[in-house]
Amino acid sequence: MSKEKTPQDRLWEIIKDLRFGMLTHRHPEGGLHAHPLTTQNHSLGEKGILYFFVSRSTEVGQRLRSDGNVNVSYSDPHKDVYVSITGRATVSEDPDAKQRLFNTMAKAWFPGGPTDPDLELVEVHITHAEYWDVKESKVTQLFKMASAAVSGERPKLGEHKEVML
């Protein structure tokens, strides 16, 4: 008997190969700013936390300490996959987590390894996620949209779900 996938499992299945997320945070004056960051996770885990490494010499960690409300978005337009994640970001100094998550790609940015003094670990505790996964071919999508335009009903394309964590 196979275990049925949870919405959280499905979310990870979608984002695990989309290595780069756009992390958006708020500046003190209220403006929004986004940074492309590499997801460091090996899995999403039961707690629903995304991990990113950032440089202490940038303002990202400082901004997240003052306002940790963030959005992380992922997309792969070639596969028609889009994800929007809302969460609470914190900056962690957990040396075990840094060691566990550190990899060759991170070494390019942090040559001192997981103990590099410039390395900060950002944890995004997911509170809500939404994804769109359109599996139909472009031709089928166009046909469904044309049919919807004629019928007045919304086209039913792919999978769209909201995930609360």
FENGI-V805671 format. One record per residue. N is the residue number from 1. RES is the residue in three letters. SS is DSSP state (~ for helix, > for strand, _ for the rest). NEAR is the number of other C-alpha atoms within 8 Angstrom. Layout:
n = [N | N]
res = [RES | RES]
ss = [SS | SS]
near = [NEAR | NEAR]
//
This chain:
n = [1 | 2 | 3 | 4 | 5 | 6 | 7 | 8 | 9 | 10 | 11 | 12 | 13 | 14 | 15 | 16 | 17 | 18 | 19 | 20 | 21 | 22 | 23 | 24 | 25 | 26 | 27 | 28 | 29 | 30 | 31 | 32 | 33 | 34 | 35 | 36 | 37 | 38 | 39 | 40 | 41 | 42 | 43 | 44 | 45 | 46 | 47 | 48 | 49 | 50 | 51 | 52 | 53 | 54 | 55 | 56 | 57 | 58 | 59 | 60 | 61 | 62 | 63 | 64 | 65 | 66 | 67 | 68 | 69 | 70 | 71 | 72 | 73 | 74 | 75 | 76 | 77 | 78 | 79 | 80 | 81 | 82 | 83 | 84 | 85 | 86 | 87 | 88 | 89 | 90 | 91 | 92 | 93 | 94 | 95 | 96 | 97 | 98 | 99 | 100 | 101 | 102 | 103 | 104 | 105 | 106 | 107 | 108 | 109 | 110 | 111 | 112 | 113 | 114 | 115 | 116 | 117 | 118 | 119 | 120 | 121 | 122 | 123 | 124 | 125 | 126 | 127 | 128 | 129 | 130 | 131 | 132 | 133 | 134 | 135 | 136 | 137 | 138 | 139 | 140 | 141 | 142 | 143 | 144 | 145 | 146 | 147 | 148 | 149 | 150 | 151 | 152 | 153 | 154 | 155 | 156 | 157 | 158 | 159 | 160 | 161 | 162 | 163 | 164 | 165]
res = [MET | SER | LYS | GLU | LYS | THR | PRO | GLN | ASP | ARG | LEU | TRP | GLU | ILE | ILE | LYS | ASP | LEU | ARG | PHE | GLY | MET | LEU | THR | HIS | ARG | HIS | PRO | GLU | GLY | GLY | LEU | HIS | ALA | HIS | PRO | LEU | THR | THR | GLN | ASN | HIS | SER | LEU | GLY | GLU | LYS | GLY | ILE | LEU | TYR | PHE | PHE | VAL | SER | ARG | SER | THR | GLU | VAL | GLY | GLN | ARG | LEU | ARG | SER | ASP | GLY | ASN | VAL | ASN | VAL | SER | TYR | SER | ASP | PRO | HIS | LYS | ASP | VAL | TYR | VAL | SER | ILE | THR | GLY | ARG | ALA | THR | VAL | SER | GLU | ASP | PRO | ASP | ALA | LYS | GLN | ARG | LEU | PHE | ASN | THR | MET | ALA | LYS | ALA | TRP | PHE | PRO | GLY | GLY | PRO | THR | ASP | PRO | ASP | LEU | GLU | LEU | VAL | GLU | VAL | HIS | ILE | THR | HIS | ALA | GLU | TYR | TRP | ASP | VAL | LYS | GLU | SER | LYS | VAL | THR | GLN | LEU | PHE | LYS | MET | ALA | SER | ALA | ALA | VAL | SER | GLY | GLU | ARG | PRO | LYS | LEU | GLY | GLU | HIS | LYS | GLU | VAL | MET | LEU]
ss = [_ | _ | _ | _ | _ | _ | ~ | ~ | ~ | ~ | ~ | ~ | ~ | ~ | ~ | _ | _ | _ | _ | > | > | > | > | > | > | > | _ | _ | _ | _ | _ | > | > | > | > | > | > | > | > | _ | _ | _ | _ | _ | _ | _ | _ | _ | > | > | > | > | > | > | > | _ | _ | _ | _ | ~ | ~ | ~ | ~ | ~ | ~ | ~ | _ | _ | > | > | > | > | > | > | > | > | _ | _ | _ | _ | > | > | > | > | > | > | > | > | > | > | > | > | _ | _ | ~ | ~ | ~ | ~ | ~ | ~ | ~ | _ | _ | ~ | ~ | ~ | ~ | ~ | ~ | _ | _ | _ | ~ | ~ | ~ | _ | _ | _ | > | > | > | > | > | > | > | > | > | > | > | > | > | > | > | _ | _ | _ | _ | ~ | ~ | ~ | ~ | ~ | ~ | ~ | ~ | ~ | ~ | ~ | ~ | ~ | ~ | _ | _ | _ | _ | _ | _ | _ | > | > | > | > | > | > | _]
near = [2 | 3 | 4 | 4 | 7 | 6 | 7 | 11 | 9 | 9 | 10 | 10 | 8 | 9 | 10 | 9 | 6 | 10 | 8 | 9 | 13 | 12 | 12 | 11 | 14 | 12 | 9 | 6 | 4 | 6 | 7 | 8 | 8 | 8 | 7 | 8 | 11 | 9 | 10 | 10 | 8 | 6 | 6 | 12 | 6 | 4 | 6 | 10 | 10 | 12 | 11 | 11 | 12 | 12 | 10 | 11 | 5 | 7 | 7 | 9 | 13 | 7 | 13 | 13 | 9 | 6 | 8 | 11 | 11 | 13 | 12 | 11 | 11 | 12 | 10 | 9 | 7 | 5 | 8 | 11 | 13 | 12 | 12 | 11 | 12 | 12 | 12 | 11 | 12 | 10 | 11 | 8 | 7 | 7 | 8 | 6 | 7 | 12 | 9 | 6 | 9 | 11 | 6 | 6 | 6 | 10 | 11 | 7 | 6 | 11 | 7 | 8 | 9 | 10 | 9 | 9 | 6 | 8 | 12 | 12 | 13 | 13 | 12 | 12 | 11 | 13 | 10 | 11 | 12 | 11 | 13 | 12 | 11 | 10 | 9 | 9 | 6 | 6 | 7 | 8 | 10 | 8 | 8 | 11 | 10 | 8 | 9 | 11 | 9 | 6 | 6 | 6 | 6 | 7 | 8 | 5 | 9 | 9 | 9 | 8 | 7 | 8 | 10 | 6 | 7]
//
